[in-house]
Amino acid sequence: MNGKSSVRTDKGADSSFLIKPPAIGLWLFICVISVLYEKAGIGFFAGFVFLLALSSYLWARASLKNVIFELKIDRLGMFPGQSFSIKRVIRNQKALPMLWAEIREPCNADDCAAPKADVIVGTEVFADSEKGSEMIYERLYTISFIKWRQSVGFTDEWEAKRRGIIEIDSSLVRSGDGFGLGAEGRRFTFPRPCRIVVYPALAWVTAADILNDMWDTRSETDGYLKDRTVIKSVRDYLPGDAARDLNMRLLARGQSLKTNVFETVTPDSVLFVLDAGSFRNSSSDVFERALSVLASLIEQLIKHGIHTALMAPESKWFPETCTTPSLLERDKLFMFELLAGASQDDAAFTGKTVCFAGDPGRVYIVCSDTERMTASTGIFHGFEHRVICLAADEAGSGGEIRTRRLFDFERAV
């Protein structure tokens, strides 16, 4: 993912008061008065300071002219423990060199991913008399010298630490004169924010119970419905083939055993509903473990050829979303991205997104327990008998809803 800054806003300066326009004017006034009253020593000193302040001021004002900043992330998403890199490039397109440059990006001390190098700095800022002071964290990178019409880039190695999403929508670039008196800051805003997504950690699970819930998945159909009225082709008999799939006509003609290959018409599917709001009063460890099991079940079912979909409530990063049952890798990663952005404070379900093009198949509601569910089974009108609640906690009997323990799908390593 590339973030090229084409929009520049939040322009600001951070310079010494000695080179502010009023101070420069004052030094010029002292220099002129000293010359008129023949005070050579004072006039020489004031003139020197005036030229130094003026040059620093002009250099700082011109330091970020015709400068472009770019940010590139080599991976769109990853799992905890994986590494990735972020490349930052400063393009100096003017004839004046940049003697130094700083790149500052806001961050949190507990972000889901962080640079391997120690580039995070904290600044204590006084908020008000009631709240007192607070720490503001930034990622700080420095570059010593950039020549005229030169591009300088560097790669920063990062590591994904835990599930979550980081969005970098802008970077503050500072530069100025060589004496450090004058500095200019400009925030480069990316038209499309660069998003770092850390998926839930995958766990060892078994999807056998879910497969057994679905009709015709104990056979070799692997989650697909065979249309036995349409024979697509035949193949040689293999040990384990069902006797009803043998081609009796070819066998009657004295030919070798052949097995019919039928047309696949309707893939079986599973819909997972993440009721994140039901975990509001649960510990964060239980919620993270539940997301890990859910992501692992999605992974396993897709490997078994089961079209899988996910419905997630509105969160900070996404609106209320229901994906289309799919086996595609990009759709699986999008479901993982929805889980990465989930929070225990997410809103309750409204049911506005339930607009299936077809039968969603078996529905599994993943919640803390059935007594705190925010996803009403009424939004699945027409196939309530296929709704199963996967509860993380022991509380709640489920009433008329079939209930299973979510963590029973886990297996020891």
matplotlib code that plots the C-alpha trace (Angstrom):
import matplotlib.pyplot as plt

x = [0.0, 1.4, 0.7, 1.6, 1.0, -0.8, -2.6, -0.7, -2.4, -1.7, 1.2, 3.1, 6.5, 8.6, 11.3, 13.3, 11.8, 15.2, 14.2, 10.6, 9.8, 9.4, 12.8, 14.5, 13.0, 14.3, 17.9, 17.7, 16.5, 19.4, 21.8, 20.6, 20.5, 24.0, 25.3, 23.6, 25.2, 28.5, 28.4, 30.5, 30.8, 27.1, 26.2, 28.5, 27.0, 23.4, 24.1, 25.6, 22.6, 20.2, 21.8, 22.0, 18.3, 17.1, 19.0, 17.7, 14.2, 14.3, 16.0, 13.4, 10.5, 12.0, 13.1, 9.8, 9.0, 8.6, 9.0, 7.0, 6.7, 5.6, 4.9, 4.8, 3.8, 4.9, 2.0, -1.7, -2.3, -0.4, -0.8, 0.8, 4.5, 5.0, 7.3, 6.8, 8.5, 7.4, 9.4, 9.4, 10.7, 11.3, 11.7, 13.4, 12.5, 14.0, 17.5, 18.0, 19.3, 17.6, 20.2, 18.1, 14.6, 12.4, 9.4, 6.9, 3.8, 1.4, 1.1, 0.0, 2.2, 0.1, -0.4, -1.0, 2.3, 5.5, 8.9, 11.6, 14.0, 13.4, 11.9, 8.9, 9.3, 6.9, 6.3, 4.5, 1.9, -0.1, -3.8, -5.7, -5.8, -8.2, -6.7, -3.1, -0.5, -0.7, 1.8, 1.7, 3.6, 5.2, 7.4, 10.4, 12.8, 15.6, 17.6, 20.8, 21.2, 19.2, 20.8, 19.0, 16.8, 17.4, 15.2, 16.1, 14.3, 14.7, 13.0, 11.7, 11.2, 8.1, 6.6, 2.9, 2.3, -1.4, -4.8, -5.8, -5.7, -3.4, -4.2, -1.6, -3.4, -0.6, 3.0, 4.5, 7.8, 10.0, 13.1, 14.9, 18.3, 21.6, 21.8, 18.6, 17.1, 14.4, 12.2, 9.2, 6.7, 4.2, 1.8, 1.5, -2.0, -2.5, -5.5, -5.9, -4.8, -2.3, -3.8, -1.9, -4.1, -3.1, -5.5, -6.5, -3.9, -4.9, -5.4, -5.5, -9.2, -11.3, -14.3, -15.6, -18.7, -19.7, -19.2, -21.3, -24.1, -24.3, -26.0, -24.0, -20.7, -19.7, -19.3, -16.8, -18.8, -16.7, -19.5, -20.9, -24.3, -24.1, -26.7, -27.0, -29.1, -26.2, -23.0, -20.2, -17.6, -16.3, -13.0, -11.3, -12.6, -10.6, -10.8, -13.3, -15.7, -19.3, -21.0, -23.9, -21.5, -20.4, -21.4, -23.5, -23.9, -20.2, -19.9, -22.7, -20.8, -17.8, -15.7, -13.6, -15.0, -15.7, -17.0, -19.4, -18.3, -21.5, -22.1, -21.8, -24.7, -25.0, -22.2, -23.2, -22.4, -21.9, -22.6, -20.9, -22.4, -20.0, -21.9, -19.1, -21.4, -22.2, -18.6, -18.8, -18.7, -16.3, -12.6, -10.5, -8.7, -12.0, -12.9, -9.5, -9.6, -13.1, -11.9, -8.9, -11.2, -13.6, -10.9, -9.5, -12.9, -13.3, -9.8, -10.6, -14.1, -12.7, -10.0, -12.8, -14.6, -17.4, -18.5, -18.1, -19.5, -19.2, -21.6, -20.0, -21.6, -20.7, -17.2, -14.8, -13.3, -16.3, -20.1, -22.3, -21.2, -22.3, -20.0, -21.0, -20.3, -17.1, -14.0, -11.8, -8.6, -9.4, -12.8, -11.3, -8.8, -11.5, -13.3, -10.1, -9.9, -13.4, -12.3, -9.2, -11.3, -13.8, -14.2, -16.1, -17.7, -19.2, -22.8, -25.6, -26.9, -29.6, -30.2, -30.0, -27.3, -29.1, -29.8, -28.7, -28.8, -29.5, -29.7, -26.9, -26.8, -26.1, -25.9, -23.6, -23.9, -20.6, -21.4, -20.3, -23.5, -27.1, -28.3, -26.3, -26.9, -27.5, -28.1, -31.7, -32.6, -35.5, -33.2, -32.8, -36.5, -37.2, -34.3, -34.3, -34.0, -30.5, -29.3, -26.7, -25.2, -21.5, -21.1, -17.8, -19.0, -20.9, -23.8, -27.1, -28.9, -29.9, -33.6, -34.9, -31.6, -29.1, -26.0, -22.5, -19.4, -17.2, -13.9, -14.7, -13.5, -10.0, -7.4, -4.2, -1.0]
y = [0.0, 3.3, 6.7, 9.6, 13.0, 15.2, 17.3, 19.5, 21.1, 22.0, 24.2, 25.5, 26.8, 26.0, 28.7, 30.7, 34.1, 35.6, 35.2, 36.2, 39.1, 41.6, 40.6, 40.8, 44.3, 45.3, 44.2, 46.1, 49.2, 48.9, 48.5, 51.7, 53.7, 52.6, 53.7, 57.1, 57.7, 56.2, 53.3, 50.9, 48.1, 47.9, 48.4, 45.7, 43.2, 44.2, 43.9, 40.4, 39.3, 40.8, 39.0, 35.7, 35.9, 37.0, 34.2, 31.6, 32.9, 32.8, 29.4, 27.9, 29.4, 27.8, 24.5, 22.6, 24.3, 21.7, 18.8, 15.6, 12.9, 9.3, 6.3, 2.7, -0.4, -3.8, -5.9, -5.2, -7.5, -9.9, -12.1, -11.4, -12.2, -11.5, -8.7, -6.2, -3.0, 0.6, 2.8, 6.5, 8.8, 12.5, 14.0, 17.4, 18.9, 22.4, 23.7, 24.4, 21.5, 20.4, 20.5, 18.3, 16.8, 15.2, 13.0, 12.8, 10.5, 10.3, 6.9, 5.1, 3.3, 0.1, 0.0, -3.4, -3.0, -1.1, -0.5, -2.8, 0.1, 2.5, 5.5, 6.2, 9.3, 10.6, 14.2, 15.2, 17.9, 19.8, 19.4, 21.4, 21.8, 18.8, 16.3, 17.4, 16.3, 13.6, 11.8, 12.3, 9.6, 10.1, 8.1, 10.3, 9.8, 12.2, 12.6, 14.7, 16.1, 15.9, 17.4, 19.6, 17.6, 14.4, 11.7, 10.0, 7.0, 4.6, 1.4, 0.9, -2.7, -3.4, -6.3, -7.1, -7.6, -8.2, -7.9, -4.5, -1.8, 1.2, 4.0, 6.4, 9.3, 11.9, 12.6, 15.8, 16.8, 19.5, 21.2, 24.4, 26.2, 24.7, 26.7, 25.4, 28.8, 28.5, 25.5, 24.9, 22.2, 20.9, 18.0, 15.8, 14.2, 11.1, 11.0, 7.3, 6.5, 3.7, 1.0, -1.6, -4.6, -7.3, -10.3, -12.4, -15.1, -18.5, -21.3, -25.1, -25.9, -28.7, -27.9, -31.5, -30.6, -27.8, -30.1, -32.8, -30.2, -29.6, -32.1, -34.3, -33.2, -36.6, -38.0, -37.1, -34.1, -31.9, -29.5, -29.4, -30.6, -33.1, -33.1, -36.8, -36.3, -34.7, -36.8, -34.5, -37.3, -40.6, -41.6, -44.8, -46.4, -45.6, -47.4, -45.7, -44.5, -45.0, -47.9, -45.8, -43.7, -46.6, -46.4, -49.5, -49.2, -49.4, -52.2, -54.1, -53.7, -55.5, -52.5, -51.8, -50.1, -46.4, -43.8, -41.1, -37.5, -35.4, -31.8, -29.6, -27.2, -25.7, -25.2, -25.5, -22.5, -21.2, -17.7, -16.6, -13.7, -11.9, -10.4, -8.3, -6.2, -9.2, -9.3, -5.9, -7.2, -10.0, -9.9, -8.8, -12.2, -14.0, -11.7, -12.1, -15.9, -15.9, -14.0, -16.3, -19.4, -17.7, -16.8, -20.3, -21.9, -19.7, -20.8, -24.5, -24.4, -22.6, -25.3, -27.9, -26.2, -24.6, -21.2, -19.0, -15.6, -13.3, -10.7, -8.1, -5.1, -1.5, -0.7, 2.1, 1.0, -0.6, -0.2, -3.1, -5.6, -9.0, -10.6, -12.9, -16.6, -17.3, -19.5, -16.7, -15.7, -12.0, -12.5, -14.6, -11.8, -9.2, -11.3, -11.4, -7.6, -7.2, -9.3, -7.2, -4.1, -5.6, -4.2, -5.1, -1.6, -2.2, -1.2, -3.7, -5.3, -3.5, -6.2, -3.6, -5.5, -8.9, -9.0, -12.4, -13.2, -16.8, -19.2, -18.4, -22.1, -22.8, -19.7, -19.6, -16.6, -16.1, -14.4, -14.1, -16.0, -16.2, -13.9, -10.9, -11.4, -8.2, -10.2, -11.2, -14.4, -12.5, -11.1, -14.6, -15.1, -18.2, -20.4, -20.0, -23.8, -23.6, -21.0, -22.2, -20.1, -20.5, -19.2, -18.3, -18.2, -20.9, -18.6, -18.9, -22.0, -20.6, -21.3, -22.5, -21.8, -24.7, -23.7, -25.0, -24.1, -22.0, -23.0, -26.7, -26.3, -25.7, -28.4, -28.6, -28.1]
z = [0.0, -1.0, 0.6, -1.6, -0.1, -2.6, -0.2, 2.3, 5.3, 8.9, 8.1, 11.1, 12.3, 15.3, 15.4, 17.9, 18.9, 17.8, 14.1, 14.4, 12.0, 14.9, 16.3, 12.9, 12.5, 15.9, 15.0, 11.8, 13.7, 16.2, 13.4, 11.6, 14.8, 15.7, 12.3, 12.6, 16.1, 15.0, 17.4, 15.2, 17.7, 18.5, 14.8, 13.6, 16.2, 15.4, 11.7, 12.1, 14.2, 11.7, 8.7, 10.7, 11.8, 8.3, 6.6, 9.1, 8.7, 4.9, 4.8, 7.2, 5.1, 2.0, 3.5, 2.7, -0.6, -3.4, -1.1, -1.4, 1.2, 0.5, 2.7, 1.5, 3.4, 2.0, 3.5, 3.8, 6.7, 8.9, 12.0, 15.4, 15.5, 11.8, 10.5, 7.8, 6.6, 6.0, 3.6, 3.8, 1.0, 1.1, -2.4, -2.4, -5.8, -5.3, -5.9, -2.2, 0.0, 3.2, 5.9, 8.2, 8.3, 10.9, 10.4, 13.2, 13.4, 16.3, 18.0, 21.1, 23.6, 23.2, 19.4, 17.8, 15.8, 16.5, 15.0, 16.1, 16.5, 19.5, 17.6, 19.9, 22.1, 24.7, 25.6, 28.8, 28.0, 30.6, 29.8, 32.5, 36.2, 36.6, 34.4, 35.0, 32.5, 29.9, 27.7, 24.0, 22.0, 18.5, 16.2, 15.4, 12.5, 11.6, 8.3, 8.4, 4.9, 1.6, -1.5, -4.0, -6.4, -4.4, -3.0, 0.2, 1.5, 4.4, 5.5, 9.0, 10.2, 12.2, 14.1, 14.6, 18.3, 18.8, 17.0, 15.9, 13.2, 12.9, 10.4, 9.3, 7.5, 7.7, 8.7, 10.0, 8.3, 9.8, 8.5, 8.8, 8.8, 9.9, 13.1, 14.5, 14.9, 12.3, 11.7, 9.5, 9.9, 7.3, 7.6, 4.6, 4.4, 2.4, 0.1, 1.1, 4.7, 5.0, 7.2, 9.1, 9.9, 12.4, 12.2, 15.2, 16.1, 14.6, 17.1, 16.8, 16.2, 14.7, 12.6, 12.6, 14.7, 12.4, 9.4, 11.0, 11.5, 7.8, 5.6, 3.2, 4.6, 6.0, 2.5, -0.2, -1.3, 1.0, 1.6, -2.0, -3.2, -6.1, -8.8, -9.4, -12.5, -14.3, -14.9, -15.8, -16.5, -15.2, -13.7, -12.6, -9.4, -6.3, -3.0, -0.8, -3.6, -2.7, -4.4, -5.5, -7.6, -9.8, -13.4, -13.8, -17.6, -18.3, -15.8, -17.6, -20.9, -19.3, -18.9, -15.8, -12.7, -13.3, -10.8, -11.9, -11.4, -10.9, -11.5, -8.5, -8.3, -4.9, -2.4, 1.2, 3.3, 6.9, 8.3, 11.4, 13.3, 15.7, 18.6, 19.9, 22.1, 24.2, 25.4, 27.0, 30.5, 29.7, 30.2, 27.2, 27.3, 26.7, 23.8, 22.2, 22.6, 21.0, 18.0, 17.6, 17.6, 15.2, 12.7, 13.0, 12.2, 9.2, 8.0, 8.5, 6.8, 3.7, 3.5, 3.5, 0.7, 2.7, 1.5, 4.6, 5.5, 8.4, 9.8, 12.1, 14.0, 13.4, 14.8, 14.7, 11.4, 9.6, 9.3, 10.1, 7.5, 6.2, 3.6, 0.8, 1.3, -0.5, -0.8, -2.2, -0.3, -0.5, 1.0, 3.8, 4.5, 4.6, 7.2, 9.2, 8.8, 10.2, 13.2, 13.6, 13.9, 16.3, 19.8, 23.0, 22.8, 19.3, 18.7, 18.9, 15.7, 13.7, 11.1, 8.3, 6.5, 6.4, 2.7, 1.5, -2.2, -1.3, 1.6, 4.1, 5.3, 8.9, 11.2, 14.2, 16.5, 18.4, 21.7, 25.3, 26.5, 25.3, 28.1, 26.8, 23.1, 21.0, 17.7, 17.8, 16.0, 14.5, 11.9, 10.5, 9.9, 7.9, 9.1, 12.9, 13.2, 11.7, 14.2, 16.8, 19.5, 20.2, 23.7, 25.2, 28.8, 30.7, 31.6, 29.8, 28.6, 25.3, 25.6, 22.3, 20.6, 20.3, 22.3, 22.1, 24.0, 21.7, 23.2, 22.8, 19.2, 20.5, 20.4, 22.3, 20.3]

ax = plt.figure().add_subplot(projection="3d")
ax.plot(x, y, z, "-o")
ax.set_aspect("equal")
plt.show()
